[in-house]
Each structure stands twice: as structure tokens, then as C-alpha cells.
Amino acid sequence: MPQSVSRVWLHIVFSTKDRQPLLRDEALREEMFKMIGHEANKIGCPSGGVGGWDDHVHLLCGLARAVTIAQLVEAVKRETSKWAKDRTPDWHDFYWQNGYGAFSVSQSLVGQVQFYIKRQREHHAAQTFQGEFRSLCDKHLVPFDDRYVWN
């Protein structure tokens, strides 16, 4: 077959540095989510939804055939961090955490993940980011070390 094609959906989760509640302001948070989607789209990874809460982000996107997960996350974090620092004085020290979680999503479950991402406000009325992230790792059988995952 001379043509290479793919559709790989990812659910990517990362937080602000030290889980600072820098996304507390709803209007700024929504702007940040739009910028995250824009940056993913810009490198050929179509955004299927962005959401989150005061201290973290969920991005559902398709992975471009020639882009690695690490390249995607690095580009999104780098560009949105630069944007944030110029956006408001409150964010002059804005940083994302060093790490991230990336989980595969079956095409048949994309709608469920989109719904999950849209319901972050309700979800975090009852669960912390740490609890949510542990749950995602457990569900996807991803081992992690508590000493390094929260920076």
C-alpha cells in the first residue's frame, strides 16, 4: 500500500507546576483551553476536546502520523506557556508540570471521553486531580511512581 494512514486518539492529562490553581479564573481557563486545542491542531493533531479544572488539563486529540506523543505535548505546553505569560500579569510565572499522562482511546469511546472532559467541574466537586490521575493510570494499567508524578 503506497499510502500510510492512521487515526490514533489520545487522552492527555497534565497539570500546572506544583498543581498551582492558576486556571481558577473561568474566563482565562476557557481561553487557555482554546489555545491548547489551537496548538494541537497547528501541528496536525486534531483536537477532539479540551477541558480541565483549576490545576490541570485534559486534551483529547488525534495523533498526527509523523508526530510523537512527546513532541505533541512539548509543543502544546511550550506555546501555551509562552502565551499565558503574555496574557495576564497573574500568569507571569506560569509553568506546566514536567510530566504528563497519555492514554489511548478507542474510536468507539471518543464520545465518552469528550463527555468526561466536558464534565470536569462536576467531577472535581468530588475528586482531586491526584485521585483522578491515579484512577486513569489504574484503568489503563499504567504504573507510576508517586515520588515523581506530581511535580
C-alpha positions as CSV (number, residue, x, y, z in Angstrom):
1,M,0.0,0.0,0.0
2,P,1.7,3.3,-1.1
3,Q,-0.3,5.5,1.3
4,S,0.1,5.5,5.1
5,V,-2.9,6.3,7.1
6,S,-3.7,6.3,10.8
7,R,-6.2,7.5,13.4
8,V,-4.9,7.2,16.9
9,W,-6.8,9.0,19.6
10,L,-5.1,10.1,22.8
11,H,-6.4,11.4,26.2
12,I,-3.5,13.6,27.5
13,V,-3.5,14.9,31.1
14,F,-1.1,17.3,32.7
15,S,-1.1,19.9,35.5
16,T,0.3,23.3,36.3
17,K,3.7,23.3,38.0
18,D,3.2,22.1,41.6
19,R,-0.6,21.9,40.8
20,Q,-0.9,25.7,41.4
21,P,-4.6,26.7,40.8
22,L,-3.6,29.1,38.1
23,L,-6.6,28.1,36.0
24,R,-9.1,29.2,38.7
25,D,-10.5,32.2,36.7
26,E,-13.1,30.6,34.4
27,A,-12.7,33.1,31.5
28,L,-8.9,32.7,31.5
29,R,-9.3,28.9,31.9
30,E,-11.5,28.8,28.8
31,E,-9.1,30.9,26.8
32,M,-6.3,28.5,27.8
33,F,-8.3,25.5,26.7
34,K,-8.9,27.1,23.3
35,M,-5.2,27.8,22.9
36,I,-4.4,24.2,23.8
37,G,-6.8,23.0,21.1
38,H,-5.4,25.5,18.7
39,E,-1.8,24.4,19.3
40,A,-2.6,20.8,18.9
41,N,-4.4,21.5,15.6
42,K,-1.5,23.6,14.4
43,I,0.9,20.6,14.5
44,G,-1.6,18.4,12.8
45,C,-3.1,16.7,15.9
46,P,-6.8,17.4,15.6
47,S,-8.4,18.4,18.9
48,G,-11.4,16.5,20.0
49,G,-11.9,18.4,23.2
50,V,-10.0,20.3,25.9
51,G,-11.2,20.7,29.5
52,G,-9.9,20.5,33.0
53,W,-10.0,22.4,36.3
54,D,-8.1,24.9,38.4
55,D,-4.8,23.0,38.3
56,H,-4.9,20.6,35.3
57,V,-5.9,20.0,31.7
58,H,-7.4,17.1,29.7
59,L,-6.7,17.1,25.9
60,L,-8.4,14.6,23.6
61,C,-6.7,14.7,20.2
62,G,-5.8,12.6,17.2
63,L,-2.1,11.9,16.9
64,A,-0.6,13.0,13.6
65,R,1.2,10.2,11.8
66,A,4.6,11.9,11.9
67,V,4.4,13.4,15.4
68,T,5.4,11.6,18.6
69,I,3.4,12.0,21.8
70,A,6.4,13.7,23.4
71,Q,6.6,16.2,20.5
72,L,2.9,16.9,20.7
73,V,2.9,17.6,24.5
74,E,6.1,19.6,24.4
75,A,4.8,21.9,21.6
76,V,1.4,22.4,23.3
77,K,3.0,23.1,26.7
78,R,5.7,25.4,25.3
79,E,3.4,27.5,23.2
80,T,0.6,27.8,25.7
81,S,3.1,28.7,28.5
82,K,4.5,31.5,26.4
83,W,1.0,32.7,25.5
84,A,0.0,32.6,29.2
85,K,2.9,34.7,30.4
86,D,2.0,37.4,27.9
87,R,-1.8,37.1,28.5
88,T,-2.1,38.4,32.1
89,P,0.3,39.6,34.9
90,D,-1.2,36.9,37.1
91,W,0.4,34.3,34.9
92,H,3.9,35.9,34.6
93,D,5.3,32.8,36.4
94,F,3.1,30.3,34.5
95,Y,4.6,26.8,34.1
96,W,3.2,23.4,33.3
97,Q,4.4,20.4,35.2
98,N,7.3,18.4,33.6
99,G,5.4,15.2,33.0
100,Y,2.1,14.1,31.6
101,G,-0.1,11.1,31.2
102,A,-1.1,9.9,27.7
103,F,-3.8,7.2,27.4
104,S,-5.1,5.5,24.2
105,V,-8.7,5.9,23.3
106,S,-10.7,3.6,21.1
107,Q,-12.6,5.3,18.3
108,S,-15.8,3.8,19.8
109,L,-15.1,5.6,23.1
110,V,-14.2,9.1,21.8
111,G,-17.7,10.4,22.7
112,Q,-17.5,9.1,26.2
113,V,-14.1,10.8,26.7
114,Q,-15.4,14.0,25.3
115,F,-18.3,13.9,27.8
116,Y,-15.9,13.1,30.6
117,I,-13.7,16.1,29.7
118,K,-16.7,18.4,29.5
119,R,-17.9,17.4,33.0
120,Q,-14.7,18.3,34.9
121,R,-16.5,20.9,37.1
122,E,-18.9,18.3,38.4
123,H,-16.2,15.6,38.6
124,H,-13.8,17.7,40.7
125,A,-16.5,18.6,43.2
126,A,-15.9,15.1,44.5
127,Q,-12.4,14.1,43.5
128,T,-8.9,15.7,43.5
129,F,-6.6,15.7,40.5
130,Q,-4.4,13.2,42.2
131,G,-7.3,10.8,42.7
132,E,-8.4,11.3,39.1
133,F,-4.9,10.7,37.7
134,R,-4.4,7.6,39.8
135,S,-7.8,6.3,38.5
136,L,-6.8,6.9,34.9
137,C,-3.5,5.1,35.4
138,D,-5.2,2.2,37.1
139,K,-7.8,1.9,34.4
140,H,-5.2,1.8,31.7
141,L,-2.8,-0.4,33.7
142,V,-0.1,2.3,33.7
143,P,2.4,2.0,36.5
144,F,3.7,5.3,38.0
145,D,5.9,6.4,40.9
146,D,4.2,8.8,43.4
147,R,7.5,10.4,44.1
148,Y,7.8,11.8,40.6
149,V,4.4,12.2,39.1
150,W,3.1,15.3,40.9
151,N,5.8,18.0,40.3
